[in-house]
Structure formats: structure tokens, C-alpha cells
Amino acid sequence: MADYEEQISDQEKLRIAEDFIKHAPPGEFNEVFNDVRVLFDNDGLLKSGAASSFSQYNKEQFTPVKIEGAEHQVLVTSHGELPDGTFIDPKSKQKFSYDHLRKEASNAEPIDVDQEAEPWREQLDSEYRKYIQNHYPHGIGTVYGKNVNGNITLIACCEDHQFQPQNFWNGRWRAEWTISFQGPGSTSELKGLIKVQVHYYEDGNVQLVSSKEITSEVKVTSENGTAKSIVDVIKDEEESFQKALSENYSTMSQTTFKALRRQLPVTRTRLDWNKIAGYKIGQELKTTTS
């Protein structure tokens, strides 16, 4: 084993460590990072070499953060990242630094906004936040807007999560909706991407990873009318996705999961792995290995 470890370069070890970190289940980044630290055994190289994977993970997970002085939370996403590595909060019109390891915001300061896109962004932000508040218990939304040569682009992002390590499961919902248009009177495509990831690890290790891409047409009218139309489409599409997910899960519970393994051992009782030494097989294993 020692000879094999010596053959692996620091760069290869770093690549493996980054892969573990980037695939950490929602709500379990710290646990994965701490385990990787023990395996890697080189904090300096890990923190400097894997910094990009910390950033990538937080942006892909739509990690929420609270800015000092603001009443709301903002999502850390690639859409809000500036060239200098800071992030924007479109609602409070600020930019801020973000520590990807500690998951803390700092150094918030005012920024100028795109005056052409802002009225459209503000209306969508208002309608989107109402929708999230009514449908997601802990949902956080951030809406971005920009104008490039008269073409206005709006991007609405949502994140909601439930982390319950005491019950051995964590889960996260992410949704991203994008539309571009040149003004009232046109019909534009609204593109959506929904992602769900749940990790259940009581007496096992099971992950549900599901995503769906959506395209729908929206009539561009006034700022307020367009915002309402966009949110109406989002509501219909996300309800449809959640319903299909529930139906598939229900079907799988009765078919696929039962085919994978019997629900109970032949004794008709669950095996308590924490007390395996008390079972006959545990005694036999103990005798064999002693």
C-alpha cells in the first residue's frame, strides 16, 4: 500500500480530492471536506489547490448567504459573479466578497445597475419572491437582469433545502429560468432547468438525482404583465415536475425498490448493525478473526 501511495503525485491526489468535494451531497460539504483533509494530509496544498472546486460547488449548489445589513438572503451563482471574483445582490444593489470555505459574505458595497433592464428585473423579482414564499418553505430567490445592445436578459434562480442529519437525510431543490427579449410585442422563449438532489444514508447510502429542462413561450407585454406571465409558466411547470416526481417515486417504491432487495431479512426483523457482535454471525466473525 505504501509503495502504491508513493506513486501518486500531489497533483493526482489533488484531482481526486477535488472530485470528492465537487460531488459532496447537499448539506454535507463540511463532512466531505473534513474527511478529504484527513486523507490528503496537506492542508496548505488542499486549500490553495482545491479553491476552485470550493467556488464551483457553491455556485452550482446556489448556496444562500446573508449580507450584513440586508433583510434577505442572496444566492451565490455564476450569474452573479463579477470578473474580480466578487458577487452581486441585485435586490440590494450591492456587490460583496464571499469566502467559499467559510461560506460567509463580507465587504458589501453599492454598485450601479443596468437602467434599461432594472424595471423588468424588479417586477420579476417581486412576482418571483411572492411565488417562492407561497410554494417553498425555506426558498430563496435571486433575479438578475442585463441589457446587451437592446436585448434584455432576465435570469431567475431559486434554492430551497432541508438538511436533517439527525434523521440521516439532506435534500436540495434548484431552479433556473432564463428569458431574453427586445421589448413589448414580441414572443420569447423561457428556458428552465430544475434540479433535485436528495441523500438518504440511514443503514445505507441512497441518492436521488433528478433534473428537467423546459422550454415555453411567453408573450412580452409590460414589465408587470411579463413578470406575471413568466411566473405563471414557472408555477405550472414546477408543479408538473413535482407531481411526476412523486408519482414515479410511488411507483418505484412498489416495484423497483422491492426488486432490489427484500424489505426485511428472513427473520422478519431489521438487522441492527450496531449490535452485530451480539448475533451468531457476529460471534462467528469474531472467532474467525481473533
Secondary structure, 3 states (H helix, E strand, C coil): CHHHHHHCCHHHHHHHHHHHHHCCCCCCHHHHHHHHHHHHCCHHHHHHHCHHHHHHHHHHCCEEEECCCCCCEEEECHHHECCCCCEEECCCCEEEEEECCCCEEEEEEECCCCCCCHHHHHHHHHHHHHHHHHHCCCCEEEEEEEEECCEEEEEEEEEEEEEEHHHCEEEEEEEEEEEEECCCCCEEEEEEEEEEEEEECCCCCEEEEEEEEEEEEEECCCHHHHHHHHHHHHHHHHHHHHHHHHHHHHHHHHCHHHHHCCCCCCCCCCCCHHHHHHCHHHHHHHHHHC
